[in-house]
Amino acid sequence: MATIDKTSVRAEIDKIKAEFDTLQKAGKISAEATAIMNSMFLILNLILSIFLEKKTTKNNRNSSLPSSQSNKDDSVPPESGRKNKRKLETNSTANNMRSKESVTLIQVYSCDTCGEDLQQVPPESHERRTQIDIIFEKVVDHMDAEIKKCPSCDRFTKGSFPVDRYGPLQYGNGLKAFVINLATCHMVALSRVQKLVNSMIGKAIAEASILKFIRNLYLVLDDWEQSATRQLLQSSAMNVDETSLRVDKKNYWIHVYSAGEITLKCLHRKRGKEAIEAINIIPRYKGVIIHDCWASYLTYEHCRHGLCGSHLLRELQFVVESNNYCWARHMARLLKRACRIVSAQEKKKLDKKSFQRLQRIYRNILNRGEKELPKILPKPVGKRGKLAKSDAHNLWERLKEYESAVLLFASETYVPFTNNRAERDLRMAKVKQKVSGCFRTLDYAQAYCRISSYVQTMSNKGHNPLIAIQMALAGNIYPD
């Protein structure tokens, strides 16, 4: 062979096998040699399939593609009646906002052409040009309590302060919400938050005070988290996923649960079933969970399962690039076509006849794939553990075993084709980790998960994050 690549290696092996078949038909090879050569070809094909997978470079087209680079998932109905990509925020403003508006009239006194006096001539119309600017205003509200001495008993009596004036100096909810929004939603480092606030109000807020603001909001949102959990348990379908997060130089996992307008993120030391049991959402859930075929989710048989189509398409693309299997190419084409058809349907699902046809094509592709893949050698007697298989074999077996989960998006209206919703909800946590490196304590890592869950949920409902935080601090967590 002149070169060693995927095409030349496959072609050379096929050429040798064709020559061997020709000699065998001509009766020039004994039965013993035929058996030995067939076994060798079987082993060689299996080794070659694994070798080509090892030599194939993985990229964003065939592995771990972010959902932001995936095609838009229209396989489920929109959460509202609007057809645009995202829900618009409400026009509500913060209760501590002032708006000053002025109109200046530019008068015309004389004609620019002939110089005629126009002071007494009424205007035909007006042309307006507007400028919007902001001015940072620090509001300092002093409250003095009288202290009086009783002439009868000589005892001193002091006026009672409101409950929100608990010390000599405190900060208002507007400032607290602004600081929390910078630190959690915009991932600004604490030192930069301090500098920005100092430039606005001329007073430096201690880092401990900022962390106290975050801690207080975390405690305030405890009831909201319980309410969000109840709403998730009542949903028909739920997207789930997990990603790592560094806390105190240790690896933790953020588990996200998303359905409708609700996003809930929970932190745990483990990734698998131990964490799922501790969070205790999936064990109580009766609907459909959409995920990336993580084995821990599949152990819950009381739930229905939907597999992420984006993950499957990436794996199929890798199999095509590494081994050029026809069945993988046909399967990817079938799933993409089914997704387009479902997205174009008003009910976001196929009728019974169309779905049965989809199943037949799906199974035919897998049957042809079984013939195309090299056979797996039987497990030697006494050998422990599982046999090593190629990625193509593992993917084929997964598609065959979980057919109903792969095609569930085509039969149920509320099941999406992808798990992009959960991946999008987790993406900002990775940005936060890039900015801060890691969380120094577990408490504040948990606080970040709860606060960011609340902010994302309120954003899904159309509320500005800054105003949502102010509402929570004021005790108004459930707006209409």
Rosetta blueprint (number, residue, H / E / L):
1 M L
2 A L
3 T L
4 I L
5 D L
6 K H
7 T H
8 S H
9 V H
10 R H
11 A H
12 E H
13 I H
14 D H
15 K H
16 I H
17 K H
18 A H
19 E H
20 F H
21 D H
22 T H
23 L H
24 Q H
25 K H
26 A L
27 G L
28 K L
29 I L
30 S L
31 A H
32 E H
33 A H
34 T H
35 A H
36 I H
37 M H
38 N H
39 S H
40 M H
41 F H
42 L H
43 I H
44 L H
45 N H
46 L H
47 I H
48 L H
49 S H
50 I H
51 F H
52 L H
53 E H
54 K H
55 K H
56 T L
57 T L
58 K L
59 N L
60 N L
61 R L
62 N L
63 S L
64 S L
65 L L
66 P L
67 S H
68 S H
69 Q H
70 S L
71 N L
72 K L
73 D L
74 D L
75 S L
76 V L
77 P L
78 P L
79 E L
80 S L
81 G L
82 R L
83 K L
84 N L
85 K L
86 R L
87 K L
88 L L
89 E L
90 T L
91 N L
92 S L
93 T L
94 A L
95 N L
96 N L
97 M L
98 R L
99 S L
100 K L
101 E L
102 S L
103 V L
104 T L
105 L L
106 I L
107 Q L
108 V L
109 Y L
110 S E
111 C L
112 D L
113 T L
114 C L
115 G L
116 E L
117 D E
118 L L
119 Q L
120 Q L
121 V L
122 P L
123 P L
124 E L
125 S L
126 H L
127 E L
128 R L
129 R L
130 T L
131 Q L
132 I L
133 D L
134 I L
135 I L
136 F L
137 E L
138 K L
139 V L
140 V L
141 D L
142 H L
143 M L
144 D L
145 A L
146 E L
147 I E
148 K E
149 K E
150 C L
151 P L
152 S L
153 C L
154 D L
155 R L
156 F E
157 T E
158 K E
159 G L
160 S L
161 F L
162 P L
163 V L
164 D L
165 R L
166 Y L
167 G L
168 P L
169 L L
170 Q L
171 Y L
172 G L
173 N H
174 G H
175 L H
176 K H
177 A H
178 F H
179 V H
180 I H
181 N H
182 L H
183 A H
184 T H
185 C H
186 H L
187 M L
188 V L
189 A L
190 L H
191 S H
192 R H
193 V H
194 Q H
195 K H
196 L H
197 V H
198 N H
199 S H
200 M H
201 I H
202 G L
203 K L
204 A L
205 I L
206 A L
207 E H
208 A H
209 S H
210 I H
211 L H
212 K H
213 F H
214 I H
215 R H
216 N H
217 L H
218 Y H
219 L H
220 V H
221 L L
222 D H
223 D H
224 W H
225 E H
226 Q H
227 S H
228 A H
229 T H
230 R H
231 Q H
232 L H
233 L H
234 Q L
235 S L
236 S L
237 A E
238 M E
239 N E
240 V E
241 D E
242 E E
243 T E
244 S E
245 L E
246 R E
247 V E
248 D L
249 K L
250 K E
251 N E
252 Y E
253 W E
254 I E
255 H E
256 V E
257 Y E
258 S E
259 A E
260 G L
261 E L
262 I E
263 T E
264 L E
265 K E
266 C E
267 L E
268 H E
269 R L
270 K L
271 R L
272 G L
273 K H
274 E H
275 A H
276 I H
277 E H
278 A H
279 I H
280 N L
281 I L
282 I H
283 P H
284 R H
285 Y L
286 K L
287 G L
288 V E
289 I E
290 I E
291 H E
292 D L
293 C L
294 W L
295 A H
296 S H
297 Y H
298 L H
299 T L
300 Y L
301 E L
302 H L
303 C L
304 R E
305 H E
306 G E
307 L E
308 C L
309 G H
310 S H
311 H H
312 L H
313 L H
314 R H
315 E H
316 L H
317 Q H
318 F H
319 V H
320 V H
321 E H
322 S H
323 N H
324 N L
325 Y L
326 C H
327 W H
328 A H
329 R H
330 H H
331 M H
332 A H
333 R H
334 L H
335 L H
336 K H
337 R H
338 A H
339 C H
340 R H
341 I H
342 V H
343 S H
344 A H
345 Q L
346 E L
347 K L
348 K L
349 K L
350 L L
351 D L
352 K H
353 K H
354 S H
355 F H
356 Q H
357 R H
358 L H
359 Q H
360 R H
361 I H
362 Y H
363 R H
364 N H
365 I H
366 L H
367 N H
368 R H
369 G H
370 E H
371 K H
372 E H
373 L L
374 P L
375 K L
376 I L
377 L L
378 P L
379 K L
380 P L
381 V L
382 G L
383 K L
384 R L
385 G L
386 K L
387 L L
388 A L
389 K L
390 S L
391 D H
392 A H
393 H H
394 N H
395 L H
396 W H
397 E H
398 R H
399 L H
400 K H
401 E H
402 Y L
403 E H
404 S H
405 A H
406 V H
407 L L
408 L H
409 F H
410 A H
411 S H
412 E L
413 T L
414 Y L
415 V L
416 P L
417 F L
418 T L
419 N L
420 N H
421 R H
422 A H
423 E H
424 R H
425 D H
426 L H
427 R H
428 M H
429 A H
430 K H
431 V H
432 K H
433 Q H
434 K H
435 V H
436 S H
437 G L
438 C L
439 F E
440 R L
441 T L
442 L H
443 D H
444 Y H
445 A H
446 Q H
447 A H
448 Y H
449 C H
450 R H
451 I H
452 S H
453 S H
454 Y H
455 V H
456 Q H
457 T H
458 M H
459 S H
460 N H
461 K L
462 G L
463 H L
464 N L
465 P H
466 L H
467 I H
468 A H
469 I H
470 Q H
471 M H
472 A H
473 L H
474 A L
475 G L
476 N L
477 I L
478 Y L
479 P L
480 D L
